[in-house]
């Protein structure tokens, strides 16, 4: 009868421990930081706001519509500075 042999199970590193064998002697801290920050615009919504939107496409659509409304109403609500041409009595 053949005996079953079992392979030794690999242990997962606990917590923040890393496996041996990594060489960070030539590593540069923050090498790509500026590039990532420049190309990533992450906006975190509050939970109550996030409930109203199912995905980022819907959020973008709502914000674009809000910008259009803002542009349209700004022209309607701007007040005159009162510095128009004065009319002289004829």
C-alpha positions in Angstrom: 0.0 0.0 0.0 1.3 3.5 -0.9 1.7 6.0 1.8 0.4 9.5 1.1 3.0 12.1 1.3 1.9 15.6 2.1 3.8 18.7 1.1 4.8 21.2 3.7 2.3 24.0 3.8 3.6 27.4 3.2 3.0 29.8 6.0 1.7 33.2 5.2 3.7 36.1 6.7 2.0 37.4 9.8 1.0 41.0 9.7 3.6 43.3 8.3 6.4 40.7 8.0 7.9 40.2 4.6 9.5 37.1 3.1 13.3 37.0 3.2 15.2 37.7 0.0 14.0 41.2 -1.0 16.9 43.7 -1.6 15.9 47.3 -1.0 19.4 48.6 -0.9 19.0 50.6 -4.1 15.4 51.6 -3.5 14.3 55.2 -3.9 11.5 56.4 -1.6 8.7 58.2 -3.4 10.2 57.7 -6.8 6.8 57.8 -8.6 4.9 59.8 -6.0 4.6 63.0 -8.1 3.5 61.1 -11.2 0.8 59.3 -9.3 -0.5 62.4 -7.5 -0.6 64.3 -10.8 -2.5 61.6 -12.6 -4.9 60.6 -9.9 -7.9 62.6 -8.6 -9.6 60.5 -5.9 -12.7 62.0 -4.4 -14.2 60.3 -1.4 -17.9 60.8 -1.0 -19.7 60.8 2.3 -21.7 57.6 2.8 -25.1 59.4 2.6 -24.1 61.0 -0.7 -22.7 57.7 -2.1 -26.0 56.0 -1.5 -27.6 58.2 -4.1 -25.1 57.2 -6.9 -24.6 53.7 -8.2 -21.2 54.3 -9.9 -18.7 57.0 -11.0 -20.3 57.5 -14.4 -23.5 58.7 -12.7 -21.6 60.9 -10.3 -19.7 62.5 -13.3 -23.0 63.0 -15.2 -24.6 64.7 -12.2 -21.6 67.0 -11.7 -21.6 68.0 -15.4 -25.3 68.8 -15.2 -24.7 70.9 -12.1 -21.9 72.8 -13.8 -24.2 73.6 -16.8 -26.9 74.8 -14.4 -24.4 76.9 -12.6 -23.1 78.5 -15.8 -26.6 79.3 -17.0 -27.8 80.8 -13.7 -24.6 82.8 -13.1 -25.4 84.9 -16.2 -28.9 85.5 -14.9 -27.9 86.6 -11.4 -24.9 88.8 -11.9 -25.7 92.3 -11.0 -24.6 95.4 -12.9 -21.8 97.3 -11.4 -23.7 100.5 -12.0 -20.9 101.9 -14.1 -22.8 102.0 -17.4 -22.9 105.1 -19.7 -24.5 108.0 -18.2 -27.2 109.7 -20.2 -27.1 113.4 -20.5 -30.3 115.4 -20.6 -30.9 116.8 -24.0 
